[in-house]
């Protein structure tokens, strides 16, 4: 998608993109420079709330960590008892 910069430096975000990313008048975005690549990133009001449930259905990282710690405790006990 090609955008044109106005004399005032303004860029119009097409309606389909505003709708897709729920950008309404007054919404804040950030312009990020990734070493020569400019990116417009919407600012999320509450990133914690927005991310809640994002990994639903995925393996539990806390359960895997707990299992790994239990394994390490048993391993250390075997080494100490040996």
C-alpha positions as CSV (number, residue, x, y, z in Angstrom):
1,X,0.0,0.0,0.0
2,X,1.5,3.4,-1.0
3,X,0.7,6.5,1.0
4,X,1.5,10.1,0.1
5,X,2.8,12.6,2.6
6,X,1.0,16.0,2.4
7,X,2.8,19.4,2.5
8,X,2.1,19.4,6.3
9,X,3.7,16.0,6.7
10,X,0.3,14.3,7.2
11,X,-0.4,10.7,6.1
12,X,-3.9,9.4,5.7
13,X,-4.5,5.9,6.9
14,X,-6.9,4.2,4.6
15,X,-10.4,3.4,6.0
16,X,-10.0,-0.3,5.7
17,X,-6.9,-0.2,7.8
18,X,-8.5,2.1,10.4
19,X,-11.4,-0.3,10.6
20,X,-9.2,-3.4,10.8
21,X,-7.1,-2.0,13.7
22,X,-10.0,-0.1,15.3
23,X,-8.4,3.3,14.9
24,X,-10.9,6.1,15.6
25,X,-10.3,9.8,15.6
26,X,-8.2,10.6,18.7
27,X,-6.6,7.1,18.7
28,X,-2.9,7.2,19.4
29,X,-0.2,5.5,17.2
30,X,3.5,5.4,17.5
31,X,5.9,5.8,14.6
32,X,8.8,3.4,15.1
33,X,12.1,3.5,13.1
34,X,13.5,0.0,12.6
35,X,16.8,1.1,11.1
36,X,15.4,2.6,7.9
37,X,11.9,1.0,8.0
38,X,9.2,3.2,9.4
39,X,6.3,1.4,11.1
40,X,3.0,2.8,12.5
41,X,2.1,0.9,15.6
42,X,-1.3,1.4,17.4
43,X,-0.9,2.1,21.1
44,X,-2.9,-0.3,23.2
45,X,-4.6,1.4,26.2
46,X,-4.3,-1.7,28.5
47,X,-1.8,-4.2,27.0
48,X,-2.3,-6.6,29.9
49,X,-6.0,-6.8,29.4
50,X,-5.6,-6.9,25.6
51,X,-3.1,-9.8,25.8
52,X,-5.2,-11.9,28.3
53,X,-6.2,-15.2,26.8
54,X,-3.8,-14.8,23.9
55,X,-2.1,-18.1,24.5
56,X,-5.3,-20.0,25.5
57,X,-5.1,-23.6,24.5
58,X,-1.3,-23.6,24.4
59,X,0.8,-25.8,26.8
60,X,1.1,-24.2,30.2
61,X,4.5,-22.7,30.7
62,X,4.1,-22.6,34.5
63,X,3.2,-26.3,34.5
64,X,6.3,-27.1,32.4
65,X,8.4,-25.0,34.8
66,X,7.0,-26.7,37.8
67,X,7.6,-30.2,36.3
68,X,11.2,-29.2,35.4
69,X,11.9,-27.9,39.0
70,X,10.5,-31.2,40.5
71,X,12.8,-33.1,38.1
72,X,15.8,-31.0,39.2
73,X,15.0,-31.5,42.9
74,X,14.9,-35.3,42.4
75,X,18.1,-35.2,40.5
76,X,19.9,-33.2,43.1
77,X,18.6,-35.5,45.8
78,X,20.0,-38.6,43.9
79,X,23.4,-36.9,43.6
80,X,23.5,-36.0,47.3
81,X,22.5,-39.5,48.4
82,X,25.0,-41.2,46.1
